[in-house]
Amino acid sequence: MADSTRALARRGSGSGGSVTPGSAAPWEYAPAPESAASGRIKPRYQMFVDGRFVDGRGGDVPTINPATEGELAQVSWASVDDVDDAVRAARRAYNTVWSKMSGLARGKYLFRIARGIAERSRELAVVETLDNGKPIKESRDADIPTAAAHFFYHAGWADKLQHAGFGPHPKALGVAGQVIPWNFPLLMAAWKIAPALAAGNTVVIKPAESTPLSILVLAEIMQDAGLPEGVVNIVTGAGDIGAYLVNHPGIDKVAFTGSTAVGKLIQQSLAGTGKKVTLELGGKAANIVFDDAPIDQAVEGIVNGIFFNQGHVCCAGSRLLVQESVEDEVISKLRDRISTLRLGDPMDKNTDIGAINSAEQLSKITELSAAGDAEGAHRWTSPCPVPDKGFFFPPTVFTDVSQSMRIAREEIFGPVLSVLTFRTPDEAVAKANNTPYGLSAGVWTEKGSRILGMAGALRAGVVWANTFNRFDPTAAFGGYKESGFGREGGRSGLAAYLDTDSDTADEGAA
């Protein structure tokens, strides 16, 4: 075998077993590791306030590589006094610079940031994978390019707000306080920072305590872009810092992505304050497969819907609703396909499923899966080997699931799929909507009329047709019920950062 061919794959035993004469030999991918050195991880990171990297008063806390359980770096955490400093810096920047700047000038800064992300994309992808645990190919091909795309897209809106359909004089709100989760650290930062800046607001943002590194690299990019001091401020820390930020009297707009439980606390605490709020919370999406669907295509969509990013996706298709007449075929093909997924080192370009982000999240996934066993569901687990070190959980499918089971009701936020069946479209809608959540759904069928009918009947903010987990900066994203309210992305996402009710013009926000 030539060296070039051997580098791509090899025939042999290993996990696939021995090869007998005349039998088809299993293929095993040779390791294809990305270099960790490309991430240029520093031993210590500081928070970013008023245009400078500064030490927080909350002490240093390590951030962990979930694939190895080893320390990546020390991160200086903020105290409440640091949050006060960040809010003051953001207010000063809003009053003296950002609100007075033309939309055209603001857009130039967003373009520079977008280009900076693109130029440092390899570094950012490695940082994201090391800090989060997701496969490098997902960081490289999805997270980082989409983050750059959000800045590019919103840069184009910055000087066109008066033509966006929000009236002739839409105004910025002021200072936005933002809290983002650990599942898509850089992408969530882009989702929130880009529209806020395009609309003329300044920002104080807190990343998740377990994944602070990529947004601090983004701060370096903002410095390189010449972004005025105080326009974006990054405070690191745990939930207490996030709670202090969203309740700060100097904040005019709150945007939060995270758990429904925390979202409820935020809504309760901000009720009656007059602050504009966007909440993007949990989900328990139904991925609905009809008997006329292209089954092979649907199986790929099911796999992408639940196993992308280890299932750490608020809109993951964690409930599979399959029509009874094709259940056996779908489950058989699904198990075959899942058996080919490679779980392991997230830095290997051949890895399909990486590490669970934290020991705490792994414990939750394990506990809910055990509840599925206890309640009578049938568990099937991929035969893939599981690394001895790190936080890993194999792809898992539960069949014989009833709607009353915890695995059908609660957000697992991991690589666990619950399968239910239906006979009629009405039954599919009833089961899909039988959840406190309403973030997303998927429909697989060859009938366009059925797609439109299901989309209208499903109580979900996003409904994908014959695909799943497709995102675009131009498209609004958000949910109903306990999945939150408000939209991010597209024109609707811009509206969340604008005061469209005032009749007086703010020249700086035009």
N, C-alpha and C positions, 0 to 999 in steps of 0.2 A: 504494500500500500504506500502510495506517495505521501511525503510528509504533510503536504497541504491538505490531503484528504484525511489523514490521521488527526490533524488538528481540529477538523470539523467534527468527526465522530469516529467511533471505533466499534467493531463487533467483538463481543466477548460475553463473559458470564456476568459477574457483579450482581446487581439487584435483579437483573432479568433472568438469572439462572443459567445453567450450562446449555451449550448448544449441541444438539444431536445431529448426526449426518442426515442431510436431506430436509431438515427443518428450517423454518425462517429464523434467522438470527436477530436478536433484539439489538436495537441501536442504543448506544450510550453516548451522550454528549461529553466531549472532553471539557475540562474546566476552561472558562474564558473570563478570568477575573479582571475587573476594572481596578486600576491602581488607586489605592486609598490616598496616595501622595497627591493625586490630582485635586483632592479637596482642600489641601493646605490647611488642615485643622490646626488651630493654635492651642497652646496649653491653657489659655485663659481668655474669656470674653467679657467685655463690659457692656453695660446698657448704653443707649444712645439718646441723649437729651440736649436740646438746644444746639444741634449741629455738631456735638462732640461726643466721643466715647468717654464715659465717666464711671467711676466706681459707685455701685449702689451701697446703701447703708444697711442692707439686709444680710450681708455676709456672702460668702462664696458657697455654691452648691454644685456638685458634679452632675453632668449630663452623661447618660449611659448609652452605649451601643447595644440595642436589644438583641442583636445576633450573637454577641459574644459575652454580654453581661459585664463588659469591661468599661472603665471610665474613658470617655472621649476627651472631655475638657472640663475645666471649672468655669462656672458662670456667676458673675456678680449679680446678686438679686437686689431688687429695689425694696425700699421701705415706703410707708405712706408719705413721708416727707419728700421722697424722690418723686412720687406721683404728683404731689403739689407743685414741685419744681417743673415737671414736664407739662402740666396743664398751664402753668403761668407762661412757660416758653411758647406753647402753642397759641395761647391767647395773644401774646405780644406779636408773634409772627403774623397772626390773622389780622390784627388791627393795623399793623405798620407796613406789612409787605404784601401778603398773599391776597387779601381782599381788595387791595388797591391795584393789583397787577391785572393786565388785560388777559382775557381768555387765550389769546394767541400766544402770549408769553408763557402762561402756565402750561399750555400744551407742549411747548418746546422742552420743558423740563421732563414731562412725562415721556416724550419721545426719547430723550437721552437715557432715562431710566430703563425703558424697554430695550434699547440697544445695549445697555450695560448688562442686563440680564442675559441677552442673547450671546454677548461676547464671553461671558463667564459661565455659560450654560453647563459645561462639563464639570467645572468646579462645584457649582451649585447642586448638580445632580448627585455628585459623590457626597457632599455634605448632607443632603437630604436623606440619602439612603443610609449613611452611617448613623445619623441621629434618629431616624424614624424607623428603619427596618424594612422599608418597602424595597422591592427589586429595583436594581439600578436601571433596568430597561424601562420601567414605569416612570421613574424620576426623570430619566433622559428624554423619553418620547412623549410623555404626557404632562407631568407637573410643570417642568421648567418652561417648555414652549408655550403652554397655556397661560402661565403667569406673565410671560412677556407679551403675549397677545392681548391680555387685559389692559396693560399699560398702553400698547399701541392703539387699541380701540378707543380707550377713553381720552387719549391725547387728541384724537380727532374730534371729539365732542367739545373740548374745552372752550373753543371760540364759536360754538354754534348753539349754545344753550337756549338762546332766545328763539331759535327755530325748532326746538325739540317738542313743541306742543304743550308746554307748561305755562303758556301766557307770554307776553312780550318782555317781562322783567323778572325772570326767576332769580332768586337770591340764594347765596350760600347760607347755611345755618350757623356756622361759627366753628366751634371746636368739636370734633368727633372723638368719642371714646370707643375703642374697638377691642374686642377680646376674641381670639381665634383658637381653634382646637389643634390637636396634635396629628390628625390623620393626613392633612394636606397643608403643612405649615407655610411654605412659600406661596402656594397657590391661593390659600385663604387670605394671606396678607395682601396679595395683588387684588383679589376680589373686593377687598374693603378699602385699601388705600387709594387705588387708581380712581374710582368714581368720586371719592371724597375730595381728592385734589382737583380733579377736573371740574367739579362743581364750585370750587373756590374755598373749601374748608381746610382747616389744618387738623392734624391727627395726633392722638396719643393712643398707642396700640400695645396690648400685652399678648405675647405669644404663650402657648402652653408651656408649662414648666418642664415637660420632658422633651420638647423639641424647639429650643430657642435659637439654634445656630444659623439656620438659613436666613432668617429675617435679619440677623445681625450682619451677615454678609451683604444682604440687600441694603443695609444702612451704609456700608462702604460704597456701594454703587451710587447711592443717593449723594453721598459726599462728592464722589468723582463727577457726578452730573452737575454739581454746583447748586444743589437745592438750597434755598435760603434757610438759615438757621431757625430751628423751631417749627418748621412746617410739618415734619414728621418726627415723632419722639417714640422711642421703644423702651418700655419698662418691663423688666423680667421679674418673675416671681410666681407664687402659687395662687390659689383661688382667693385668698384674702386680699391680694393686691388687685385682682380683677374686680372684686366686689367694691373695693374702695374707689376704683376708677369709674365704674358705671354709675355710682351714686355721688360722684363728686359734683359740687354745685357749679363748678366751672365748665362742665360738659353740656353741650347743647344737643348732641345727637349720640345715641348709643346703638352699636351694631354688635351682635353676639352670635357666634356659631358654636354650638356645643350641645350638651344634654338637655332634654326636656325638663328635668328636675331643676337644673340651674336656671333655665329660661323662665320657669314659673316664678322663681325667687326674684329674678330681675324685674319681671313684669309687676309683681306685687310691690316691690320697693320703689318703682318709678311711677306707679299709678298716681295721677293728679299733679305730677311735677311739670307737665307740659313739654317734657323732652320727647323728641321724635325717636322711635325705637324700631329696629329691625331685628327679628329673632329667626334664626335658621336652626332648627332643632332636630330631634331624632326622626327615625322613620322605620317602617316595617313594610317595604314595598312588595306588591304582588306582581309577579312576572307570569302572565297568563298565556298559555299555549293552547290554541284550538286544534281540532283534528285536521284542519286543512292547511295548517302551517307548514312551511318548509322545515322539516324536522332537524336536519343536519345544521341548518342555519340557526334554528332556535336553540339547539344544544350549545352552540358557540356563544349565543347571547346569554343563556343561563349561566354558563361558566364565567363569562365576563361580568355578568350582573352581580354575582355573589363572591367570586374569588379575586377580583381585581382589588389590589391593595389589601390583601388578606381579609376582605370583608369589612375593613375599616372605612366604610362609606355610609354616610347618613341615608343615602338613597339606594343602598344595595338591594338587589332583588332577592331578599332573604326568604320570601314565601313563593314557592313555585305552585301555581294553580294549573293543572294539566287536565284536559278533557279525558274522561274515563276511557274512551275508545282507543286512545293512543298512549295511555299511561305506561304500559309495559314497554313499548318501543322507546319512548322518551327516556325512561329510567335506565333501560339497558344501554342505550347509546350514551347517556350522560355518565354512567359509571365507567364505561370504556374510555370516554374522553378525560374524565377526572384522573383516571389511573395513569395517564401520560403526563400529567402536570408534575413539574419538578419543584420540590420544596427544599430550601436550603439557604446557602450563603447569599444574602441579598446583593452582594457585590459581584456575583457571577452573572454574566450577561445571559446565561441560559436558564437562570432561576425564574420560575413562574410565580411562586408564592414565597414571600420572605418571612421575616420575624414579626411576631406580635409586638406591639410597641412597648409594653411594660409587663412586669410580673402581675401587677394589679389587673390589667385587662385580660391576661391569660387566665387568671383565677376566675374572672367573671365568665369567660367563655366556657371554661371547664365546668363550672357550677351549673350553668344553664343547660349544657349538654347532658350532664348527669340527671337533671330534672326531666329531660326528654326521655331518658331511659326509664326513670322511675314512673313516669306517667303512661308508659306503654308504647311509645313510638319505637320503630325499628331503626337502629343505627347502622349505617354503612360507612366505613372509613377507608379512605384511599390507602392502598398498600405501600405508598411511598415511604422510604426511610425518614425518620425524624432525627435531626441532630441531637446529640447528647447535651450540648451546651447552647445557651440562648433560650429565648422565649418563642417556642414554635408550637403550632397546633395543626394537625393534618386536615385536609379537606374532608368534610363530613356531610353526609346526606341522611336526613331522617324521613322515612316514609311511614304510612299509617298514622299520620298526624291529624288530630282533631283540633277544631278552632279553640277549644278551651285550654289547650296545653300552653304552658309558658313559652315553649319554643315557637309557638305560632302567634303569641301576643306581645312578647317582650323583645326589645332590640338587643340582639346578642352582640353585634358589632365585631363579628369574626367570621371565619370561613365555614359557616354552618348553614345548611339549606334545609328548610322544612317543606315537605311536599304534601299538598292537598289536592283533591280531585273535584271536578264538577261535571255536570251533564249538559246544562243549558247556559246560554249567555247571561240570563237573569241570575242564575245561581252563582256564576263567576263574579258578577258585579256585587252581589250580596256578600259573598265571602271576602272579596277584595276590600270592600268598604267596612267590613266588620273589624275595625281597628281604631284605636284612638289617634293614630297617625294619619297623615295625608300628604306625604312629600312627593312620592313618585310612583309610577307603575309602568309595566310593559305589556304590550299586546302583540301576539304572534298569530297572523292569519293572512290568507291571500285576498280576502275580501275588503276592499276599501270602505264600503258602507259599514261593515262591522267595526272597523277601526274607528271611524268617526263616531259611531253610536257608543262604543265602549269609552272613548275619550270623553264624551259628554256625560256619561253616567258615573265614571270613576271620580271619587273625591280625592284627587291628587293634583298637586301643583304642576307636575311634569308627567306627561304620558308619552312614552316612546313607542313607536310602531315598527316592528320587525328589526329592532335594534335595542341597545341598552347602554346606559352610561355614556351618552354622547353629550358633550358640553361645548359651548361656544360663547365668547364674550358678548355677542350680539343678542343672545337669547336670555330672557328672564328666568330665574330659578328661585323657587320658594315653595312653601307648602300651606296646608290647611290644618285646622284642629291643633293637636299637640305637636305638630311639626313646625309650628311657628307662624309668623305673618310677615308681610313685606317681601320684596323681591330684590335679588342681586343679579346684576348683568343686564345688558340691554338698556333701553330707554327707561324702563321701570326702575332699574337699579339706580340710575341717575336721580330720578325723582325722589328717592329716599334721602338724598343729601341736599335737597333744595327746598327753600321756602317759596311755594308757588301761590300763597294766599295774599301776599302783600301787594298793594297797588303801586308802591313806590319803587323806583328803579335803584338798583345797586350797580353802578357802572363797573365795579371790579368783578362782579360775578357774570357779566355779560360775555 
